[in-house]
Amino acid sequence: MTNYFSRFFAMTLTLALAACSGGGGSSSTPTGLPNPTPSPTGTATSTPTNSPGGVATEQVTITAPPRTGAIAAQNPISTIVAVITSINGNTAIPGDVAPTTVVNVTGNTCTNTTTGTNCSFALPAPAGTIAVVITTYAGNNPIATGSFAFNSTGAAGQSNTFSLGAIAKLISVTPPNRLTIRVPSTQALLVTVTDPSGATIGGSAPFANAITLTDQDTSGSTQLEVGNDASTLGSNVPYANPSSVINLVYNGNGFGNVAITATGTTAIVATQSKAQVRYTP
C-alpha cells in the first residue's frame, strides 16, 4: 500500500524600505511626507539671480501604472509633485525657477485608462537640459515615481511625455498547491504587489525600484525561472513588472523548506503563505 506524508513549506518575503527625503521649494507635498529626494548630478555653484533666457511653461503629460481594486477606486491620484534637480547639470537652481511644483489633481487633470492613468500639468522651466523627479500621491502615500531629463527650448507650450514606475509596498507570493516528490514540475507562482495606499499594481511598466526574488532552497531541487526561459533558471530572478511570470521549477528530488525572499529598494511588509507538499514514496 502507498503511504502519504504531508509537509508544509513557507514562502516568506522581505524587502528593504527606501524612504523619501526632502526637497526644496515653497510649495509643500502632502501632509506628513517629505518631498522625494533624487540623486542629483553635476556640481553646484553659486545660484544665479535669474535664468539667462527667462522661464517658460512646459506642458507635461505623465502615465502612471494602472491600479486595481476597491482601494484604488477610493484612493485615486490626488497630488503630483515635480522637483527640478538640475539645469544643464548644475544643481544650483536659478532664483526665478521654482524647484518644486505641486499639482492638486482635479476632475480634468487625470484620465484613467486600461493601461494606466494619464495626467497633464504645467511645469515652469528655463531653456536647457532639465532633470526632474516626478512623483504621484494618493493622499499622503507616494504611489509612482520616475527621474527624467528633457531639453527645454525655453518657449511656452513645449510638450513632454513621461512614464512613471509604481512603488511597491507589499509583495505576496502564493506557491503551487502541491508538489509530489519524484514528479518534476514547473508551476507559476502567483505574485501580487500592492502600492503604499494598498491598491494592487497592474500593467507591464517596470517597477520604480528593482525587485529580485530568491529561492533559499539549499538542496537545489527547486529553482526559479522567468517565464519559460531556461536561460534565467537559478536561485535569483528579477521580478521586473506585475506582468512577469515567475515559475517554480522542481526536478523531482527531495527538498527541505522552500523559502522565497524578495530584495530591492522599496518598502515591503513581510508576508507568508503555505501550500501542502505531498511525498509519494
N, C-alpha and C positions, 0 to 999 in steps of 0.2 A: 504494500500500500504506500502511496506517495504521501510524504509528510510536508506540511507547510509551516513556515515560520514567518512571523511578521516583525518587521523593524520599522523604525521611523527615522527619517533624516530631516534636518532643518536647513533651510536656506536663509542665512542671515545676511542683511545688507547694511553696510555702514558707509557713510560718505562725509568728508570733512566740510565744515562750514567756512564759507568765504564771505566775510562781512563787507558791507558797503561803507565807505568813508566819505568825509566831507568834501565839498567843492565850493567854489566861490560864487559871488553874485548876490544881488539884493533880494531876489525872489527866494522863496523857501519851497522845499519839497514837502510832500505830505507829512502831517504831524507825526513826530516820533521817529522819523527816518532821516538820516543824513543824505546829502547829495551823493550819487555814485562817484567814486574816485577812479579815474582812468590811470593808465600808465603813461605819463607824458613823455614825449621825445623832444629833442632839441635842447638848447641852452638858454636859460633865462637871462635876460639883460634888463637894463632899466626900462620902465614902462613908458612908451611914447605918449605924448599928450593926446594925440588923435591919430586915426588911421590916415595914411597919405592920400588915399582915394576916397575917403568917407565910407559910410556904412549903407548898404542896401538890404532890402528884404528878400531873402531867398524863400522859395516855396518848397517845402519838404514833405514827401509822402513816405510813410513807413508801412511795412507789412509785419504784423506780429503773428506768431503761430496760432492756429485755432485752439480754443479751449472748449471743453465739452462738460456736460452735466449741469445739475441744478445750481451748483456753486458758481459756475461760470456765468450763468444767466443772472444770478443775484449780485454778482460782483464783477461787472464789466470794467474795461479800462476807464479810469476816472481822471488820470493825470499823466501827462507826458513831460519829461524833464530832459532838456538838451543842454549839455555842458561843453562849451568850446575849450579845448585843452591846449591848442597851439595854433598859431598862424604863421605859415611859412617856416615851421619848425621851431618857432620862438614861443616859449610858454608864458612870456610876459604879454598879457592881453592889453591892447591899447585902451586908453581911458574912455573912448567913445563906443566901445564894444561891450555889450552886456554878456559876460561869460556864461551866465545861466539863463535859460529861457524855460519858464514853467507854463504849460498849457493846461488849463482846466477843460476837460473834454465836455462838450455839449452835444446836443442831439445830432448835429450835422458834421461833427469833427471826424467821426469814425463810422465805418461801414463794415458789418460782418459778412463774410462770405464763407464758402465751404473750405477754402484754402487758407483762411486767416482773417485778421482784422486789419483793414486799411484805414490809416489816419493821415490827415493833411493839416499842416500848420505852418506859420510864418517863422523864419529864423533870421534875425538880423546878422549880417556878416559883411566884412570888408572884402576887397579884392585880394586874392592869394589862395594858397593851399590851406584849407581849413580842416583841422582834426576835431572831431566831435564825438561825444559819447551820448547815446540816446537811450533812455530807459522809460518803460511804461509801468504804471502802477494801477493796482486795483485796491482802492482805499489806501492804506499805508503799506501794502505789500508790493515790492518790485516783482514783476512777473515776466518781463522780457527786456533784453538789452543788447547793445551792439556798439562797437567802435568803428568809426568810418572816417575817411578822408575824401575831400572833394575840392575841385578847383572852382573858386568863385570869381566871376568877372567883375564883381562889384556893381553890377547893373540889376535893377529891380526886376523881379519876375522870373529869375532863373529857377529851373525846377531840378530837384534831385530826389531819387528814389532809393530807399534802403530797406533791407530785410533784417529783422531782429531775430535773435535766438531766445528760446524760452529758458527761464531759470527753473531748475528742478529743485523741489523741496523734499519729496518723499518718493522712494522707489520701492515698489512691491513686486516680488517675483513669485509666481506660482509654479512649482515644479510639476513634472509629469505625474499623473495619478499613480502609476505603478511601474516599477522596473522588475523584470523577472531575471534572476541570475541564470547565466548560460544562454540568454536570449539577447543578442546585440540589438540595439535600437537607437534611433535618432528621433528625438521628440522636441518640439518647440516649447520654450519657456514662455509663459505669459508674463510680460513685463508692463507694468502700469506706472506712469510717472505723473506726479501732481506738482503744481507750482506753489509758491508760498501762500496763495489765497485758498488752496485746497482744490482748485479746479484741475481736471485731467488735461494733460497736454496732448494734442494730436498733431497731425500733419507729418511732413517729412523734412522740415527745416532742421538743420543741426542745432543741438542744444547750445546755449550761450557758453557753457563750460563743458569741457570734455569729460566723458564718463567711461570708465573701464570696469568690466565685470571680470572677476577672477574666481576660478574653480579651485577650492582649497583641498580637494580630494588628493591625498598624498599617494594613493595606490596607483594612480594613473589610469584607472579603469573608466573614469568619466572625464570628458573634456568638453570645452565649449567651442562653438562654431558659428560664424556669421552666415546666416542663410544656409545654402548647401555648398558653400565654397570651401573645399577641403584644404585650400592653402591657408585658411585662417584658423584651422584646428589647433587648439592649445589650451593652456591654463588661463590665458588672458586674452580677452577680445574687447574691441571698442564697442560701446553702445552709442552710436552716433546720433540717432534721432528716434522719435517714437515709432517710426515705421520699420525700424531694423528688426530682423528676425534672428533670435539667438537660439541655437539648438543645444540641447544637452545630448552628447554622443556617448553611448555606453557600449563597451566592447564585449560584454558578457561575463567578464571575470568578477571575482569578489571585490567588494569595496567597503569602506567604512562610512562614517558620516560625511555626507556631501554638503559642503558649506560654500555658498556663493557670496563673495563680498564685492561691494561697489566702491570705487575710489574716484575722486575727482575734485573739482574746485567749486562745489555748490553745496548748499545747505541740504542735509539729509537727516531724517529721523530713522533710527533702526526699526526694522520690521521683521517679521518671521512668518513663514508658512511651512506646513508639513504635508507629506504625502506618504502613503503606505508603500513599503518596498516588500515584495513577495519573493522569497527564496524558494526555488524548486530544486531539491537535491537530485 
